[in-house]
Structures are given as structure tokens and as C-alpha cells.
């Protein structure tokens, strides 16, 4: 791929309700059509999805700009884009 990755999927976080004990696959590359989750679009880019397991039932804010330092959670990095 010649494009610069990761791509900004959305200039702000995604609000997501997660369930305790469930695994989630967060899109790292920004190419997935099922944001903020991985659909395999990263294949061939050298990037991989980030797997995380929810500790409890809660609402979380997952990064949409892909610039967060606290992957997969939003840390406000989108404000500097």
C-alpha cells in the first residue's frame, strides 16, 4: 500500500457498549468498513487489529482517529488533528 496508514476513520471517538468477558477486535489501520472494529481490511498493510477483552459491562469510547496513545481507547488525540 502506498497510502499513509493508519488512516483517520473518524475525527472523534466511537461510543460502544461492551460486555464483560467478550473479546473485541479494534481496527488499527482505519480502513475497516465496520469501524471501530476490524473487518480484515488491514491485510497486506503490515498492521494487525488490536484485540481487547472487556473487563465489565460498560460504555467505552474507542478511538476513531487512530492516533491515541491509549489504544484502543480515545485519549483526545483527535483534538490535535
Residue frames as a rotation matrix with the C-alpha (Angstrom) as fourth column:
UNK 1
0.581 0.814 0.000 0.00
0.814 -0.581 0.000 0.00
0.000 0.000 -1.000 0.00
UNK 2
-0.387 -0.734 0.558 1.25
0.725 -0.616 -0.308 3.43
0.570 0.285 0.771 -0.83
UNK 3
0.429 0.627 0.650 -1.21
0.010 -0.723 0.690 5.36
0.903 -0.290 -0.317 1.34
UNK 4
-0.656 -0.586 0.476 -0.12
-0.425 -0.234 -0.874 6.64
0.624 -0.776 -0.096 4.70
UNK 5
0.355 0.746 -0.563 -1.51
0.157 0.546 0.823 4.40
0.922 -0.380 0.077 7.44
UNK 6
-0.479 0.871 0.111 -3.22
0.811 0.487 -0.324 4.42
-0.336 -0.065 -0.939 9.74
UNK 7
-0.625 0.409 0.665 -6.00
0.280 -0.677 0.680 6.48
0.728 0.611 0.309 8.20
UNK 8
-0.887 0.449 0.110 -8.31
-0.333 -0.457 -0.824 8.68
-0.320 -0.768 0.555 10.24
UNK 9
-0.713 0.696 0.085 -11.61
0.662 0.627 0.411 6.79
0.233 0.349 -0.908 10.17
UNK 10
0.507 0.836 0.212 -13.45
0.607 -0.520 0.601 9.47
0.612 -0.175 -0.771 12.13
UNK 11
-0.472 -0.699 0.537 -12.19
0.109 -0.651 -0.752 12.65
0.875 -0.296 0.383 13.80
UNK 12
-0.135 0.430 0.893 -13.62
-0.958 -0.286 -0.007 11.67
0.253 -0.856 0.451 17.15
UNK 13
-0.877 -0.274 0.394 -14.33
-0.413 0.850 -0.329 8.58
-0.245 -0.451 -0.858 19.25
UNK 14
-0.321 0.771 -0.550 -16.92
-0.279 0.477 0.833 5.85
0.905 0.421 0.062 18.79
UNK 15
-0.309 0.336 0.890 -19.26
-0.942 0.018 -0.334 5.24
-0.128 -0.942 0.311 21.73
UNK 16
-0.223 0.131 -0.966 -19.53
-0.408 0.888 0.214 1.47
0.885 0.442 -0.144 22.20
UNK 17
0.446 0.392 0.805 -21.31
-0.892 0.269 0.364 -0.68
-0.074 -0.880 0.469 24.79
UNK 18
-0.345 -0.632 -0.694 -19.09
-0.573 0.727 -0.378 -3.65
0.744 0.267 -0.613 25.66
UNK 19
0.778 0.627 0.034 -19.92
-0.460 0.531 0.712 -6.79
0.428 -0.570 0.702 27.62
UNK 20
0.246 -0.680 0.690 -17.75
-0.890 0.123 0.439 -8.29
-0.384 -0.722 -0.575 30.36
UNK 21
0.024 -0.372 0.928 -15.57
-0.112 0.921 0.373 -11.15
-0.993 -0.113 -0.019 29.18
UNK 22
0.842 0.323 0.432 -16.16
0.377 0.221 -0.899 -10.51
-0.386 0.920 0.064 25.44
UNK 23
-0.305 -0.951 0.039 -13.24
0.589 -0.157 0.793 -10.06
-0.748 0.265 0.609 23.05
UNK 24
0.832 0.487 -0.264 -13.23
0.138 -0.644 -0.752 -7.14
-0.537 0.590 -0.604 20.62
UNK 25
-0.053 -0.821 0.569 -11.02
0.929 0.168 0.329 -6.52
-0.365 0.546 0.754 17.60
UNK 26
0.549 0.206 -0.810 -10.31
0.136 -0.978 -0.157 -2.79
-0.825 -0.024 -0.565 17.24
UNK 27
0.747 -0.237 0.621 -9.31
0.639 0.000 -0.769 -1.53
0.183 0.971 0.151 13.78
UNK 28
0.191 -0.797 -0.573 -5.78
0.540 -0.402 0.740 -0.12
-0.820 -0.450 0.354 13.88
UNK 29
-0.595 -0.568 0.568 -5.42
0.744 -0.123 0.657 0.78
-0.303 0.814 0.496 10.18
UNK 30
-0.474 0.497 -0.727 -8.53
-0.217 -0.866 -0.450 2.93
-0.853 -0.055 0.518 9.72
UNK 31
-0.851 0.063 -0.521 -9.59
-0.519 0.048 0.854 1.06
0.078 0.997 -0.008 6.57
UNK 32
-0.862 0.503 0.060 -12.33
0.468 0.836 -0.285 -1.15
-0.194 -0.218 -0.957 8.03
UNK 33
-0.595 0.753 0.280 -15.90
-0.124 -0.431 0.894 -0.61
0.794 0.497 0.350 6.82
UNK 34
0.389 0.732 -0.559 -17.12
0.461 0.371 0.806 -1.79
0.798 -0.571 -0.194 10.24
UNK 35
-0.579 -0.677 0.454 -15.45
0.020 -0.569 -0.822 0.93
0.815 -0.467 0.343 12.35
UNK 36
0.417 -0.888 0.195 -14.32
-0.909 -0.411 0.071 0.93
0.018 -0.207 -0.978 15.04
UNK 37
0.406 -0.189 0.894 -13.95
-0.299 0.897 0.326 -2.81
-0.863 -0.400 0.308 14.63
UNK 38
-0.582 -0.778 -0.236 -11.73
-0.560 0.172 0.811 -4.78
-0.590 0.604 -0.536 12.27
UNK 39
0.668 0.742 0.054 -13.10
-0.458 0.468 -0.756 -6.36
-0.586 0.480 0.653 9.09
UNK 40
0.396 -0.616 0.681 -9.74
0.565 0.748 0.349 -7.62
-0.724 0.246 0.644 7.81
UNK 41
0.978 0.045 0.204 -9.06
0.193 -0.570 -0.799 -4.64
0.080 0.821 -0.566 5.52
UNK 42
0.599 -0.801 0.019 -5.56
-0.652 -0.474 0.592 -4.35
-0.464 -0.367 -0.806 7.03
UNK 43
0.589 -0.388 0.709 -4.36
0.405 0.901 0.156 -7.47
-0.699 0.195 0.687 5.19
UNK 44
0.391 -0.560 0.731 -1.19
0.883 0.005 -0.469 -6.61
0.259 0.829 0.496 3.27
UNK 45
0.745 -0.060 0.665 -0.54
-0.064 -0.998 -0.018 -3.38
0.664 -0.029 -0.747 5.21
UNK 46
-0.376 -0.887 -0.268 1.75
0.215 0.197 -0.956 -4.79
0.901 -0.417 0.117 7.88
UNK 47
-0.604 0.270 0.750 -0.74
-0.757 -0.489 -0.434 -3.74
0.249 -0.830 0.500 10.57
UNK 48
-0.679 0.438 -0.589 -2.91
0.443 0.884 0.146 -6.01
0.585 -0.162 -0.795 12.74
UNK 49
0.324 0.841 0.433 -6.11
-0.114 -0.420 0.900 -5.43
0.939 -0.340 -0.040 14.67
UNK 50
-0.747 -0.492 0.447 -5.81
-0.468 -0.087 -0.879 -4.90
0.471 -0.866 -0.165 18.40
UNK 51
-0.018 0.723 -0.690 -7.64
0.303 0.662 0.686 -7.49
0.953 -0.197 -0.231 20.49
UNK 52
-0.808 -0.188 0.558 -9.01
-0.461 -0.388 -0.798 -6.43
0.366 -0.902 0.227 23.85
UNK 53
-0.401 0.653 -0.642 -11.27
0.642 0.701 0.311 -8.11
0.653 -0.288 -0.701 26.38
UNK 54
0.027 0.517 0.856 -13.91
-0.367 -0.791 0.489 -6.09
0.930 -0.327 0.169 28.23
UNK 55
-0.904 -0.416 -0.096 -13.45
-0.026 0.280 -0.960 -6.19
0.426 -0.865 -0.264 31.99
UNK 56
-0.626 0.758 -0.185 -17.07
0.357 0.067 -0.932 -5.26
-0.694 -0.649 -0.312 32.72
UNK 57
0.053 0.738 0.672 -20.32
0.990 -0.128 0.062 -4.26
0.132 0.662 -0.738 31.06
UNK 58
-0.005 -0.075 -0.997 -19.85
0.412 -0.909 0.067 -0.58
-0.911 -0.411 0.035 30.29
UNK 59
0.934 0.189 0.303 -19.82
0.357 -0.436 -0.826 2.11
-0.024 0.880 -0.475 27.64
UNK 60
0.034 -0.976 -0.214 -16.37
0.581 -0.155 0.799 2.92
-0.813 -0.151 0.562 26.30
UNK 61
0.817 0.096 -0.568 -15.06
-0.329 -0.731 -0.597 5.47
-0.473 0.675 -0.566 23.82
UNK 62
0.318 -0.690 0.650 -12.92
0.673 0.647 0.359 3.81
-0.668 0.324 0.670 21.14
UNK 63
-0.286 -0.576 -0.766 -10.51
-0.116 -0.773 0.624 5.91
-0.951 0.267 0.154 19.11
UNK 64
0.721 0.559 0.409 -11.65
0.389 0.161 -0.907 6.84
-0.573 0.814 -0.101 15.61
UNK 65
0.818 -0.441 -0.371 -8.64
-0.569 -0.716 -0.404 8.91
-0.087 0.542 -0.836 14.55
UNK 66
0.858 -0.453 -0.242 -6.18
0.389 0.881 -0.270 6.05
0.336 0.138 0.932 15.25
UNK 67
0.102 -0.853 0.511 -3.70
-0.077 -0.519 -0.851 8.48
0.992 0.047 -0.118 16.89
UNK 68
0.824 0.307 0.477 -4.47
-0.465 -0.116 0.878 7.64
0.325 -0.945 0.047 20.53
UNK 69
-0.334 -0.941 0.055 -1.59
-0.739 0.225 -0.635 6.68
0.585 -0.253 -0.771 22.80
UNK 70
-0.576 0.197 0.794 -4.00
-0.657 0.466 -0.592 4.52
-0.487 -0.862 -0.139 24.85
UNK 71
-0.468 0.389 -0.793 -5.14
-0.703 0.379 0.601 2.08
0.535 0.839 0.096 22.19
UNK 72
-0.554 0.393 0.734 -7.95
0.783 -0.054 0.620 1.27
0.283 0.918 -0.278 21.69
UNK 73
0.272 0.763 -0.586 -9.43
0.929 -0.367 -0.047 3.98
-0.251 -0.532 -0.809 23.89
UNK 74
0.468 -0.003 0.884 -9.76
0.473 -0.844 -0.253 7.63
0.746 0.537 -0.394 22.96
UNK 75
-0.034 -0.525 -0.851 -7.30
0.969 -0.225 0.100 9.94
-0.244 -0.821 0.516 24.73
UNK 76
0.645 0.404 -0.649 -8.34
0.287 -0.915 -0.284 13.14
-0.709 -0.003 -0.706 22.96
UNK 77
-0.417 -0.901 0.119 -5.57
0.415 -0.072 0.907 12.98
-0.808 0.428 0.404 20.33
UNK 78
-0.060 0.474 0.878 -8.16
0.997 -0.005 0.071 13.86
0.038 0.880 -0.473 17.66
UNK 79
0.791 0.384 -0.476 -8.23
0.464 -0.884 0.058 17.41
-0.399 -0.266 -0.877 19.05
UNK 80
0.073 -0.870 -0.488 -4.72
-0.147 -0.493 0.857 17.98
-0.986 0.009 -0.164 17.66
UNK 81
-0.320 -0.171 0.932 -5.51
0.781 0.509 0.362 16.79
-0.536 0.844 -0.029 14.13
